[in-house]
Amino acid sequence: MQTPQKIAVVGSGLVGTLLAIYLKKLGHTVHVLDRSPDIRTVEFSGRSINLVMSNRGWKALEDIGLTEEIKKIGIPVDKRAIHLKDSKLNYQYYGKEGEAIYSLSRGVLNRKMIDLAEEAGVEFFFEHRIWDVSLADATLHIGETERGEWTDLKYDKVFGADGAFSRIRHRMQRQSMFNYSQEFLHIGYKELHIPANPDGSHKIDKNSLHIWPRGNFMLMALANLDGSFTCTLFMPFEGENSFESLKDEKTLVDFFAEFFPDTKEVIPDLVRDFFKNPTSYLVMMKCFPWTHSDKVALIGDSAHAIVPFYGHGMNAGFEDITVLNEMIAKYGDDWEAIFKAYEKSRKPNADAIAELSYRNFMEMSAKTADEKFLLQKKIEKWFSDKHPDKWMPLYSRVTFSLQPYSEALAIGDFQNKIMEEVMQMENIETIWDSEAVEVKIISLLSK
Ligand SMILES: Cc1cc2nc3c(=O)[nH]c(=O)nc-3n(C[C@H](O)[C@H](O)[C@H](O)COP(=O)(O)OP(=O)(O)OC[C@H]3O[C@@H](n4cnc5c(N)ncnc54)[C@H](O)[C@@H]3O)c2cc1C
């Protein structure tokens, strides 16, 4: 047990709220401050970003007894449904039978987590904008405007869970030996909507992550509990087939008719949604160190903002909490040791999931429609079913296991090299499940 501390968590997003519950259960006084109004009082139509939760996220919830509560607001998703250009549908199962990720509305999940945190005794302060932090004594500076009057709030510790554009990190960036990089993708995204049928049922299979892969752009859809789907169109900002090129109603409707013909019936408000909803940016951010003495630590997107193509930003943030909690159990009241061990353990793994997520755009938007790639996946699955002790596909390592992301990345690269050789075998299309292929993989594995 730790000596009780007065702790501020800046940010009432998913990571800040879960961290607050953990800290409260450890006996601390926990204040969560957020610049936004309470999300539970803000009306939203359910059209918010959808997230997928996988094993790392569930582990962090499980350790604190929240899995069952959260599963109630999620929908299991066990496969990709690939919508080809000719409207044919291919299904690709994610893992072994019974393995699934969960589709959750970020807004609904966030509201639920704040309820659970309040029940645990966490105190929330909404519409409290943090402008700065004094790192040496964990004092927050809040106020209406950046140049107006500020109030100082003194804590024993401050956690910056204030997202990709963190103010807490902003202050840390001015320290010497603080490394930082930020990169905006040339691809943006826009949300569209598939409404429910009049009887509340889903128009397309709710247990699939739907993808319309079209090379350098793609459409995705994930089910909501109310029968609707949140769709996300990922596309370059400029150039051919870009947001810039879809200027008016006619070009938009023609574009969808050409590339996503089977969405005509299910996205009735395409034109309205497309021109009303903003086009959002995607940013990757890396930094180090994540902590300052025993006073201040970054967690979640404020420490590692990644692109969403592996569905792991929140999962990685939740895993930060699992590791922080392990370090608390190990080092007790020695917060400096806790912080050092936490950032040392997490940094290589955050970098690895950033890399995997970046690479996965091409897998989702182009390769999922490629025959050779599908055959490679089929061989991997066949070999893995036969030799589960020798082979776990990369997606399963990242999503259905708790193996550190950095190990998953390294083994994934090794396995990919093997598969490149296997795919060169003569007549691989016909001999893919033969003894020759099995022997070849086993021999390459032992090299
Ligand atoms: C399109 C898209 C799809 C995604 N899909 C997935 C997915 O499938 N699976 C997955 O795991 N992840 C996914 N993610 C990533 C996931 O949404 C984030 O990783 C996660 O929400 C980060 O949570 P956080 O609590 O660290 O930060 P945030 O959710 O950004 O929360 C930060 C909070 O801090 C507050 N704040 C910011 N600045 C201040 C300030 N100065 N003062 C006070 N408060 C402040 C904000 O109001 C906010 O409430 C996706 C992201 C996007 C964009």
The ligand as a Tripos MOL2 file, in Angstrom:
@<TRIPOS>MOLECULE
LIG
   53    58     1     0     0
SMALL
NO_CHARGES

@<TRIPOS>ATOM
      1 C1        -10.2710    7.9470  -36.1420 C.3       1 LIG1
      2 C2         -9.6690    7.3180  -34.9110 C.ar      1 LIG1
      3 C3         -9.9180    5.9820  -34.6480 C.ar      1 LIG1
      4 C4         -9.3700    5.3750  -33.5230 C.ar      1 LIG1
      5 N1         -9.5990    4.0410  -33.3110 N.ar      1 LIG1
      6 C5         -9.0420    3.4430  -32.2430 C.ar      1 LIG1
      7 C6         -9.2970    2.0560  -31.9820 C.ar      1 LIG1
      8 O1        -10.0040    1.3820  -32.7320 O.2       1 LIG1
      9 N2         -8.7450    1.4890  -30.8760 N.ar      1 LIG1
     10 C7         -7.9240    2.1910  -30.0270 C.ar      1 LIG1
     11 O2         -7.4290    1.6000  -29.0660 O.2       1 LIG1
     12 N3         -7.6810    3.5030  -30.2430 N.ar      1 LIG1
     13 C8         -8.2080    4.1360  -31.3150 C.ar      1 LIG1
     14 N4         -7.9850    5.4730  -31.5270 N.ar      1 LIG1
     15 C9         -7.1080    6.2030  -30.5940 C.3       1 LIG1
     16 C10        -7.8310    6.6340  -29.3360 C.3       1 LIG1
     17 O3         -8.9660    7.4020  -29.6660 O.3       1 LIG1
     18 C11        -6.8760    7.4380  -28.4660 C.3       1 LIG1
     19 O4         -5.6490    6.7740  -28.3580 O.3       1 LIG1
     20 C12        -7.4460    7.6420  -27.0780 C.3       1 LIG1
     21 O5         -8.7240    8.2270  -27.1350 O.3       1 LIG1
     22 C13        -6.4880    8.5170  -26.2650 C.3       1 LIG1
     23 O6         -7.0190    8.7380  -25.0180 O.3       1 LIG1
     24 P1         -6.3520    9.8080  -24.0330 P.3       1 LIG1
     25 O7         -7.2090    9.7540  -22.8160 O.co2     1 LIG1
     26 O8         -4.9010    9.5580  -23.9100 O.co2     1 LIG1
     27 O9         -6.4760   11.2130  -24.7760 O.3       1 LIG1
     28 P2         -7.7660   12.0110  -25.2480 P.3       1 LIG1
     29 O10        -8.8860   11.1030  -25.5410 O.co2     1 LIG1
     30 O11        -7.2990   12.9230  -26.3210 O.co2     1 LIG1
     31 O12        -8.2030   12.8700  -23.9730 O.3       1 LIG1
     32 C14        -7.5240   14.0250  -23.5900 C.3       1 LIG1
     33 C15        -8.4090   14.8420  -22.6770 C.3       1 LIG1
     34 O13        -7.6220   15.9230  -22.1820 O.3       1 LIG1
     35 C16        -8.4020   17.1080  -22.2140 C.3       1 LIG1
     36 N5         -7.4580   18.2290  -22.3430 N.ar      1 LIG1
     37 C17        -6.6270   18.4890  -23.3660 C.ar      1 LIG1
     38 N6         -5.9020   19.6060  -23.1210 N.ar      1 LIG1
     39 C18        -6.2940   20.0620  -21.9090 C.ar      1 LIG1
     40 C19        -5.9160   21.1690  -21.1150 C.ar      1 LIG1
     41 N7         -5.0060   22.0530  -21.5240 N.pl3     1 LIG1
     42 N8         -6.5070   21.3340  -19.9150 N.ar      1 LIG1
     43 C20        -7.4340   20.4350  -19.4800 C.ar      1 LIG1
     44 N9         -7.8380   19.3770  -20.1970 N.ar      1 LIG1
     45 C21        -7.2730   19.1820  -21.3920 C.ar      1 LIG1
     46 C22        -9.2930   16.9470  -23.4400 C.3       1 LIG1
     47 O14       -10.4530   17.7560  -23.3380 O.3       1 LIG1
     48 C23        -9.6030   15.4610  -23.3800 C.3       1 LIG1
     49 O15       -10.7810   15.1910  -22.6350 O.3       1 LIG1
     50 C24        -8.5580    6.1180  -32.6360 C.ar      1 LIG1
     51 C25        -8.3250    7.4720  -32.8840 C.ar      1 LIG1
     52 C26        -8.8640    8.0770  -34.0210 C.ar      1 LIG1
     53 C27        -8.5830    9.5100  -34.2750 C.3       1 LIG1
@<TRIPOS>BOND
     1     1     2 1
     2     2     3 ar
     3     2    52 ar
     4     3     4 ar
     5     4     5 ar
     6     4    50 ar
     7     5     6 ar
     8     6     7 ar
     9     6    13 1
    10     7     8 2
    11     7     9 ar
    12     9    10 ar
    13    10    11 2
    14    10    12 ar
    15    12    13 ar
    16    13    14 ar
    17    14    15 1
    18    14    50 ar
    19    15    16 1
    20    16    17 1
    21    16    18 1
    22    18    19 1
    23    18    20 1
    24    20    21 1
    25    20    22 1
    26    22    23 1
    27    23    24 1
    28    24    25 2
    29    24    26 1
    30    24    27 1
    31    27    28 1
    32    28    29 2
    33    28    30 1
    34    28    31 1
    35    31    32 1
    36    32    33 1
    37    33    34 1
    38    33    48 1
    39    34    35 1
    40    35    36 1
    41    35    46 1
    42    36    37 ar
    43    36    45 ar
    44    37    38 ar
    45    38    39 ar
    46    39    40 ar
    47    39    45 ar
    48    40    41 1
    49    40    42 ar
    50    42    43 ar
    51    43    44 ar
    52    44    45 ar
    53    46    47 1
    54    46    48 1
    55    48    49 1
    56    50    51 ar
    57    51    52 ar
    58    52    53 1
@<TRIPOS>SUBSTRUCTURE
     1 LIG1         1 GROUP 0 **** ****
